[in-house]
Amino acid sequence: MICRYEFKLRAICPIHECADVYDCVVESTETIFVEKLLEFANGCAAKKETQEQITETMAKQFPNCRITTVGYHSNVKTTVIA
C-alpha cells in the first residue's frame, strides 16, 4: 500500500520576508492522519525558513516517508525531495 498526501504549505521567505506557498507531497507505506500533516503545515505559516529547511524538518518528523516540496523563488521552480 502506498498513501499519497498532497497539500499546500505556507512559510515566510527568510530573505525577502514575503509569503511563500509550496505544493507538498508526502508518500508513505503507512497511514498518516491528515490532522498531523495539517498541524505541521500550520506550524510553518509564521516561520522564516527556506524550502530546504522545511522539507528536512518534515522528513525528520515523518520518518520513512518521501517528502517532496515544490515552489517558485524569483520565477525559478525549485523541487526539494527528502
Biopython code that builds the backbone (N, CA, C, O; Angstrom):
import numpy as np
from Bio.PDB.StructureBuilder import StructureBuilder

atoms = [
    (1, "MET", "N", (0.843, -1.176, 0.000)),
    (1, "MET", "CA", (0.000, 0.000, 0.000)),
    (1, "MET", "C", (0.887, 1.238, 0.000)),
    (1, "MET", "O", (1.861, 1.328, 0.748)),
    (2, "ILE", "N", (0.532, 2.174, -0.842)),
    (2, "ILE", "CA", (1.209, 3.465, -0.837)),
    (2, "ILE", "C", (0.161, 4.546, -0.632)),
    (2, "ILE", "O", (-0.823, 4.616, -1.369)),
    (3, "CYS", "N", (0.373, 5.380, 0.364)),
    (3, "CYS", "CA", (-0.520, 6.505, 0.647)),
    (3, "CYS", "C", (0.172, 7.776, 0.177)),
    (3, "CYS", "O", (1.350, 8.000, 0.455)),
    (4, "ARG", "N", (-0.573, 8.596, -0.533)),
    (4, "ARG", "CA", (-0.032, 9.851, -1.058)),
    (4, "ARG", "C", (-0.909, 10.989, -0.552)),
    (4, "ARG", "O", (-2.123, 10.993, -0.759)),
    (5, "TYR", "N", (-0.286, 11.943, 0.107)),
    (5, "TYR", "CA", (-0.984, 13.089, 0.677)),
    (5, "TYR", "C", (-0.459, 14.354, -0.001)),
    (5, "TYR", "O", (0.751, 14.573, -0.043)),
    (6, "GLU", "N", (-1.342, 15.175, -0.525)),
    (6, "GLU", "CA", (-0.954, 16.396, -1.219)),
    (6, "GLU", "C", (-1.656, 17.592, -0.582)),
    (6, "GLU", "O", (-2.862, 17.560, -0.339)),
    (7, "PHE", "N", (-0.892, 18.641, -0.315)),
    (7, "PHE", "CA", (-1.472, 19.833, 0.300)),
    (7, "PHE", "C", (-0.562, 21.033, 0.071)),
    (7, "PHE", "O", (0.578, 20.889, -0.371)),
    (8, "LYS", "N", (-1.080, 22.215, 0.377)),
    (8, "LYS", "CA", (-0.308, 23.459, 0.286)),
    (8, "LYS", "C", (0.325, 23.731, 1.641)),
    (8, "LYS", "O", (-0.267, 23.456, 2.685)),
    (9, "LEU", "N", (1.519, 24.267, 1.609)),
    (9, "LEU", "CA", (2.241, 24.619, 2.825)),
    (9, "LEU", "C", (2.739, 26.048, 2.645)),
    (9, "LEU", "O", (3.309, 26.381, 1.606)),
    (10, "ARG", "N", (2.530, 26.882, 3.640)),
    (10, "ARG", "CA", (2.955, 28.276, 3.567)),
    (10, "ARG", "C", (4.036, 28.555, 4.602)),
    (10, "ARG", "O", (4.042, 27.977, 5.689)),
    (11, "ALA", "N", (4.945, 29.449, 4.246)),
    (11, "ALA", "CA", (6.011, 29.881, 5.155)),
    (11, "ALA", "C", (6.417, 31.297, 4.751)),
    (11, "ALA", "O", (5.927, 31.839, 3.760)),
    (12, "ILE", "N", (7.303, 31.873, 5.521)),
    (12, "ILE", "CA", (7.818, 33.214, 5.238)),
    (12, "ILE", "C", (9.238, 33.082, 4.703)),
    (12, "ILE", "O", (10.076, 32.415, 5.309)),
    (13, "CYS", "N", (9.507, 33.720, 3.565)),
    (13, "CYS", "CA", (10.853, 33.698, 2.991)),
    (13, "CYS", "C", (11.809, 34.417, 3.940)),
    (13, "CYS", "O", (11.568, 35.572, 4.291)),
    (14, "PRO", "N", (12.893, 33.757, 4.364)),
    (14, "PRO", "CA", (13.830, 34.400, 5.284)),
    (14, "PRO", "C", (14.652, 35.518, 4.622)),
    (14, "PRO", "O", (15.256, 36.332, 5.319)),
    (15, "ILE", "N", (14.676, 35.560, 3.313)),
    (15, "ILE", "CA", (15.443, 36.582, 2.599)),
    (15, "ILE", "C", (14.588, 37.812, 2.320)),
    (15, "ILE", "O", (14.962, 38.929, 2.676)),
    (16, "HIS", "N", (13.431, 37.600, 1.677)),
    (16, "HIS", "CA", (12.582, 38.716, 1.265)),
    (16, "HIS", "C", (11.421, 38.983, 2.218)),
    (16, "HIS", "O", (10.716, 39.982, 2.075)),
    (17, "GLU", "N", (11.223, 38.102, 3.179)),
    (17, "GLU", "CA", (10.161, 38.197, 4.174)),
    (17, "GLU", "C", (8.761, 38.277, 3.548)),
    (17, "GLU", "O", (7.864, 38.912, 4.102)),
    (18, "CYS", "N", (8.584, 37.633, 2.399)),
    (18, "CYS", "CA", (7.273, 37.548, 1.775)),
    (18, "CYS", "C", (6.736, 36.133, 1.983)),
    (18, "CYS", "O", (7.473, 35.220, 2.355)),
    (19, "ALA", "N", (5.448, 35.976, 1.737)),
    (19, "ALA", "CA", (4.838, 34.661, 1.902)),
    (19, "ALA", "C", (5.223, 33.754, 0.739)),
    (19, "ALA", "O", (5.141, 34.153, -0.422)),
    (20, "ASP", "N", (5.639, 32.539, 1.058)),
    (20, "ASP", "CA", (5.919, 31.512, 0.059)),
    (20, "ASP", "C", (4.874, 30.419, 0.207)),
    (20, "ASP", "O", (4.461, 30.088, 1.318)),
    (21, "VAL", "N", (4.448, 29.860, -0.920)),
    (21, "VAL", "CA", (3.500, 28.747, -0.914)),
    (21, "VAL", "C", (4.151, 27.584, -1.640)),
    (21, "VAL", "O", (4.679, 27.739, -2.741)),
    (22, "TYR", "N", (4.109, 26.416, -1.011)),
    (22, "TYR", "CA", (4.704, 25.220, -1.590)),
    (22, "TYR", "C", (3.645, 24.153, -1.797)),
    (22, "TYR", "O", (2.747, 23.985, -0.972)),
    (23, "ASP", "N", (3.755, 23.441, -2.894)),
    (23, "ASP", "CA", (2.987, 22.219, -3.075)),
    (23, "ASP", "C", (3.769, 21.128, -2.364)),
    (23, "ASP", "O", (4.959, 20.943, -2.620)),
    (24, "CYS", "N", (3.112, 20.415, -1.485)),
    (24, "CYS", "CA", (3.791, 19.408, -0.681)),
    (24, "CYS", "C", (3.150, 18.041, -0.931)),
    (24, "CYS", "O", (1.926, 17.909, -0.970)),
    (25, "VAL", "N", (4.004, 17.031, -1.098)),
    (25, "VAL", "CA", (3.540, 15.657, -1.266)),
    (25, "VAL", "C", (4.265, 14.796, -0.240)),
    (25, "VAL", "O", (5.489, 14.844, -0.117)),
    (26, "VAL", "N", (3.490, 14.016, 0.486)),
    (26, "VAL", "CA", (4.044, 13.060, 1.445)),
    (26, "VAL", "C", (3.600, 11.679, 0.988)),
    (26, "VAL", "O", (2.407, 11.430, 0.814)),
    (27, "GLU", "N", (4.566, 10.778, 0.793)),
    (27, "GLU", "CA", (4.272, 9.410, 0.392)),
    (27, "GLU", "C", (4.732, 8.457, 1.489)),
    (27, "GLU", "O", (5.842, 8.574, 2.008)),
    (28, "SER", "N", (3.861, 7.518, 1.831)),
    (28, "SER", "CA", (4.133, 6.620, 2.942)),
    (28, "SER", "C", (3.533, 5.242, 2.661)),
    (28, "SER", "O", (2.563, 5.115, 1.914)),
    (29, "THR", "N", (4.116, 4.233, 3.261)),
    (29, "THR", "CA", (3.529, 2.894, 3.185)),
    (29, "THR", "C", (2.585, 2.658, 4.369)),
    (29, "THR", "O", (2.004, 1.581, 4.502)),
    (30, "GLU", "N", (2.442, 3.655, 5.211)),
    (30, "GLU", "CA", (1.550, 3.583, 6.369)),
    (30, "GLU", "C", (0.591, 4.760, 6.351)),
    (30, "GLU", "O", (0.871, 5.792, 5.741)),
    (31, "THR", "N", (-0.530, 4.604, 7.016)),
    (31, "THR", "CA", (-1.498, 5.688, 7.125)),
    (31, "THR", "C", (-0.942, 6.806, 8.000)),
    (31, "THR", "O", (-0.384, 6.557, 9.070)),
    (32, "ILE", "N", (-1.100, 8.021, 7.536)),
    (32, "ILE", "CA", (-0.758, 9.204, 8.334)),
    (32, "ILE", "C", (-2.058, 9.971, 8.522)),
    (32, "ILE", "O", (-2.773, 10.232, 7.555)),
    (33, "PHE", "N", (-2.361, 10.327, 9.741)),
    (33, "PHE", "CA", (-3.568, 11.104, 9.974)),
    (33, "PHE", "C", (-3.381, 12.499, 9.386)),
    (33, "PHE", "O", (-2.385, 13.172, 9.649)),
    (34, "VAL", "N", (-4.353, 12.914, 8.592)),
    (34, "VAL", "CA", (-4.296, 14.210, 7.922)),
    (34, "VAL", "C", (-4.106, 15.341, 8.934)),
    (34, "VAL", "O", (-3.444, 16.335, 8.638)),
    (35, "GLU", "N", (-4.672, 15.192, 10.100)),
    (35, "GLU", "CA", (-4.544, 16.225, 11.132)),
    (35, "GLU", "C", (-3.087, 16.468, 11.516)),
    (35, "GLU", "O", (-2.705, 17.599, 11.815)),
    (36, "LYS", "N", (-2.280, 15.422, 11.508)),
    (36, "LYS", "CA", (-0.847, 15.570, 11.818)),
    (36, "LYS", "C", (-0.131, 16.365, 10.728)),
    (36, "LYS", "O", (0.726, 17.198, 11.022)),
    (37, "LEU", "N", (-0.482, 16.106, 9.475)),
    (37, "LEU", "CA", (0.111, 16.851, 8.364)),
    (37, "LEU", "C", (-0.298, 18.315, 8.421)),
    (37, "LEU", "O", (0.528, 19.205, 8.218)),
    (38, "LEU", "N", (-1.570, 18.563, 8.697)),
    (38, "LEU", "CA", (-2.053, 19.939, 8.771)),
    (38, "LEU", "C", (-1.459, 20.682, 9.964)),
    (38, "LEU", "O", (-1.201, 21.883, 9.885)),
    (39, "GLU", "N", (-1.246, 19.979, 11.053)),
    (39, "GLU", "CA", (-0.608, 20.588, 12.227)),
    (39, "GLU", "C", (0.805, 21.054, 11.870)),
    (39, "GLU", "O", (1.219, 22.152, 12.243)),
    (40, "PHE", "N", (1.537, 20.209, 11.146)),
    (40, "PHE", "CA", (2.882, 20.597, 10.711)),
    (40, "PHE", "C", (2.798, 21.797, 9.777)),
    (40, "PHE", "O", (3.526, 22.775, 9.951)),
    (41, "ALA", "N", (1.910, 21.725, 8.784)),
    (41, "ALA", "CA", (1.776, 22.806, 7.802)),
    (41, "ALA", "C", (1.388, 24.117, 8.473)),
    (41, "ALA", "O", (1.959, 25.163, 8.165)),
    (42, "ASN", "N", (0.436, 24.072, 9.373)),
    (42, "ASN", "CA", (0.008, 25.293, 10.069)),
    (42, "ASN", "C", (1.131, 25.877, 10.917)),
    (42, "ASN", "O", (1.214, 27.094, 11.083)),
    (43, "GLY", "N", (1.988, 25.025, 11.449)),
    (43, "GLY", "CA", (3.121, 25.487, 12.245)),
    (43, "GLY", "C", (4.185, 26.199, 11.423)),
    (43, "GLY", "O", (4.995, 26.947, 11.970)),
    (44, "CYS", "N", (4.188, 25.975, 10.120)),
    (44, "CYS", "CA", (5.174, 26.613, 9.238)),
    (44, "CYS", "C", (4.760, 28.016, 8.809)),
    (44, "CYS", "O", (5.603, 28.805, 8.382)),
    (45, "ALA", "N", (3.498, 28.330, 8.914)),
    (45, "ALA", "CA", (2.951, 29.559, 8.335)),
    (45, "ALA", "C", (3.648, 30.829, 8.818)),
    (45, "ALA", "O", (3.782, 31.780, 8.048)),
    (46, "ALA", "N", (4.082, 30.864, 10.045)),
    (46, "ALA", "CA", (4.713, 32.074, 10.589)),
    (46, "ALA", "C", (6.236, 31.959, 10.680)),
    (46, "ALA", "O", (6.903, 32.888, 11.135)),
    (47, "LYS", "N", (6.778, 30.833, 10.254)),
    (47, "LYS", "CA", (8.225, 30.618, 10.356)),
    (47, "LYS", "C", (8.972, 31.212, 9.175)),
    (47, "LYS", "O", (8.485, 31.193, 8.044)),
    (48, "LYS", "N", (10.142, 31.731, 9.441)),
    (48, "LYS", "CA", (11.045, 32.205, 8.391)),
    (48, "LYS", "C", (12.066, 31.111, 8.137)),
    (48, "LYS", "O", (13.114, 31.055, 8.779)),
    (49, "GLU", "N", (11.742, 30.246, 7.191)),
    (49, "GLU", "CA", (12.614, 29.124, 6.857)),
    (49, "GLU", "C", (12.656, 28.932, 5.355)),
    (49, "GLU", "O", (11.723, 29.288, 4.636)),
    (50, "THR", "N", (13.753, 28.364, 4.902)),
    (50, "THR", "CA", (13.874, 28.055, 3.479)),
    (50, "THR", "C", (13.088, 26.789, 3.168)),
    (50, "THR", "O", (12.732, 26.024, 4.064)),
    (51, "GLN", "N", (12.831, 26.589, 1.913)),
    (51, "GLN", "CA", (12.144, 25.379, 1.464)),
    (51, "GLN", "C", (12.938, 24.143, 1.863)),
    (51, "GLN", "O", (12.363, 23.131, 2.265)),
    (52, "GLU", "N", (14.238, 24.228, 1.753)),
    (52, "GLU", "CA", (15.096, 23.093, 2.101)),
    (52, "GLU", "C", (14.987, 22.764, 3.592)),
    (52, "GLU", "O", (14.916, 21.593, 3.967)),
    (53, "GLN", "N", (14.974, 23.794, 4.439)),
    (53, "GLN", "CA", (14.850, 23.572, 5.880)),
    (53, "GLN", "C", (13.511, 22.932, 6.223)),
    (53, "GLN", "O", (13.441, 21.999, 7.024)),
    (54, "ILE", "N", (12.458, 23.441, 5.610)),
    (54, "ILE", "CA", (11.114, 22.913, 5.878)),
    (54, "ILE", "C", (11.025, 21.451, 5.461)),
    (54, "ILE", "O", (10.492, 20.623, 6.200)),
    (55, "THR", "N", (11.542, 21.135, 4.286)),
    (55, "THR", "CA", (11.487, 19.765, 3.784)),
    (55, "THR", "C", (12.282, 18.826, 4.691)),
    (55, "THR", "O", (11.830, 17.723, 4.998)),
    (56, "GLU", "N", (13.445, 19.259, 5.112)),
    (56, "GLU", "CA", (14.275, 18.435, 6.000)),
    (56, "GLU", "C", (13.589, 18.211, 7.354)),
    (56, "GLU", "O", (13.588, 17.095, 7.874)),
    (57, "THR", "N", (13.015, 19.255, 7.913)),
    (57, "THR", "CA", (12.315, 19.138, 9.192)),
    (57, "THR", "C", (11.128, 18.191, 9.082)),
    (57, "THR", "O", (10.881, 17.379, 9.973)),
    (58, "MET", "N", (10.401, 18.306, 7.980)),
    (58, "MET", "CA", (9.247, 17.434, 7.775)),
    (58, "MET", "C", (9.682, 15.974, 7.641)),
    (58, "MET", "O", (9.018, 15.076, 8.160)),
    (59, "ALA", "N", (10.788, 15.738, 6.950)),
    (59, "ALA", "CA", (11.302, 14.373, 6.793)),
    (59, "ALA", "C", (11.684, 13.776, 8.145)),
    (59, "ALA", "O", (11.520, 12.576, 8.363)),
    (60, "LYS", "N", (12.185, 14.600, 9.041)),
    (60, "LYS", "CA", (12.539, 14.106, 10.381)),
    (60, "LYS", "C", (11.291, 13.826, 11.208)),
    (60, "LYS", "O", (11.256, 12.875, 11.989)),
    (61, "GLN", "N", (10.268, 14.657, 11.033)),
    (61, "GLN", "CA", (9.041, 14.477, 11.805)),
    (61, "GLN", "C", (8.211, 13.297, 11.285)),
    (61, "GLN", "O", (7.478, 12.661, 12.042)),
    (62, "PHE", "N", (8.337, 13.018, 9.989)),
    (62, "PHE", "CA", (7.607, 11.910, 9.379)),
    (62, "PHE", "C", (8.625, 10.933, 8.771)),
    (62, "PHE", "O", (8.782, 10.875, 7.551)),
    (63, "PRO", "N", (9.313, 10.168, 9.626)),
    (63, "PRO", "CA", (10.339, 9.244, 9.128)),
    (63, "PRO", "C", (9.714, 8.153, 8.258)),
    (63, "PRO", "O", (8.529, 7.841, 8.375)),
    (64, "ASN", "N", (10.520, 7.599, 7.409)),
    (64, "ASN", "CA", (10.090, 6.543, 6.485)),
    (64, "ASN", "C", (9.073, 7.030, 5.459)),
    (64, "ASN", "O", (8.341, 6.232, 4.873)),
    (65, "CYS", "N", (9.031, 8.338, 5.246)),
    (65, "CYS", "CA", (8.161, 8.920, 4.228)),
    (65, "CYS", "C", (9.032, 9.632, 3.199)),
    (65, "CYS", "O", (10.136, 10.085, 3.501)),
    (66, "ARG", "N", (8.523, 9.717, 2.004)),
    (66, "ARG", "CA", (9.186, 10.520, 0.977)),
    (66, "ARG", "C", (8.458, 11.862, 0.952)),
    (66, "ARG", "O", (7.246, 11.921, 0.748)),
    (67, "ILE", "N", (9.208, 12.924, 1.159)),
    (67, "ILE", "CA", (8.659, 14.279, 1.212)),
    (67, "ILE", "C", (9.136, 15.039, -0.017)),
    (67, "ILE", "O", (10.330, 15.060, -0.314)),
    (68, "THR", "N", (8.209, 15.658, -0.728)),
    (68, "THR", "CA", (8.547, 16.480, -1.882)),
    (68, "THR", "C", (7.865, 17.835, -1.728)),
    (68, "THR", "O", (6.660, 17.906, -1.487)),
    (69, "THR", "N", (8.637, 18.905, -1.869)),
    (69, "THR", "CA", (8.055, 20.249, -1.888)),
    (69, "THR", "C", (8.446, 20.922, -3.194)),
    (69, "THR", "O", (9.563, 20.763, -3.685)),
    (70, "VAL", "N", (7.498, 21.679, -3.749)),
    (70, "VAL", "CA", (7.730, 22.400, -4.995)),
    (70, "VAL", "C", (7.287, 23.845, -4.789)),
    (70, "VAL", "O", (6.187, 24.106, -4.303)),
    (71, "GLY", "N", (8.150, 24.771, -5.159)),
    (71, "GLY", "CA", (7.804, 26.179, -5.037)),
    (71, "GLY", "C", (8.510, 26.993, -6.102)),
    (71, "GLY", "O", (9.310, 26.472, -6.879)),
    (72, "TYR", "N", (8.200, 28.272, -6.123)),
    (72, "TYR", "CA", (8.841, 29.191, -7.069)),
    (72, "TYR", "C", (9.502, 30.305, -6.285)),
    (72, "TYR", "O", (8.896, 30.896, -5.391)),
    (73, "HIS", "N", (10.747, 30.587, -6.625)),
    (73, "HIS", "CA", (11.509, 31.666, -5.995)),
    (73, "HIS", "C", (12.098, 32.510, -7.110)),
    (73, "HIS", "O", (12.919, 32.036, -7.895)),
    (74, "SER", "N", (11.675, 33.761, -7.173)),
    (74, "SER", "CA", (12.165, 34.676, -8.227)),
    (74, "SER", "C", (11.994, 34.040, -9.604)),
    (74, "SER", "O", (12.891, 34.109, -10.445)),
    (75, "ASN", "N", (10.849, 33.428, -9.824)),
    (75, "ASN", "CA", (10.491, 32.803, -11.103)),
    (75, "ASN", "C", (11.327, 31.545, -11.431)),
    (75, "ASN", "O", (11.405, 31.124, -12.585)),
    (76, "VAL", "N", (11.939, 30.965, -10.401)),
    (76, "VAL", "CA", (12.697, 29.724, -10.571)),
    (76, "VAL", "C", (11.945, 28.639, -9.789)),
    (76, "VAL", "O", (11.716, 28.758, -8.585)),
    (77, "LYS", "N", (11.571, 27.585, -10.511)),
    (77, "LYS", "CA", (10.886, 26.471, -9.855)),
    (77, "LYS", "C", (11.902, 25.633, -9.101)),
    (77, "LYS", "O", (12.922, 25.226, -9.657)),
    (78, "THR", "N", (11.614, 25.379, -7.824)),
    (78, "THR", "CA", (12.521, 24.585, -7.009)),
    (78, "THR", "C", (11.766, 23.367, -6.479)),
    (78, "THR", "O", (10.636, 23.481, -6.004)),
    (79, "THR", "N", (12.396, 22.220, -6.565)),
    (79, "THR", "CA", (11.851, 20.978, -6.065)),
    (79, "THR", "C", (12.852, 20.394, -5.076)),
    (79, "THR", "O", (14.030, 20.226, -5.392)),
    (80, "VAL", "N", (12.367, 20.088, -3.876)),
    (80, "VAL", "CA", (13.224, 19.503, -2.850)),
    (80, "VAL", "C", (12.600, 18.176, -2.436)),
    (80, "VAL", "O", (11.408, 18.109, -2.135)),
    (81, "ILE", "N", (13.411, 17.124, -2.423)),
    (81, "ILE", "CA", (12.947, 15.776, -2.083)),
    (81, "ILE", "C", (13.791, 15.234, -0.932)),
    (81, "ILE", "O", (15.021, 15.271, -0.970)),
    (82, "ALA", "N", (13.108, 14.734, 0.082)),
    (82, "ALA", "CA", (13.827, 14.132, 1.214)),
    (82, "ALA", "C", (13.207, 12.785, 1.519)),
    (82, "ALA", "O", (13.650, 12.095, 2.437)),
]
sb = StructureBuilder()
sb.init_structure("model")
sb.init_model(0)
sb.init_chain("A")
sb.init_seg("    ")
for serial, (resi, resn, name, xyz) in enumerate(atoms, 1):
    if name == "N":
        sb.init_residue(resn, " ", resi, " ")
    sb.init_atom(name, np.array(xyz, "f"), 0.0, 1.0, " ", f" {name:<3s}", serial, name[0])
structure = sb.get_structure()
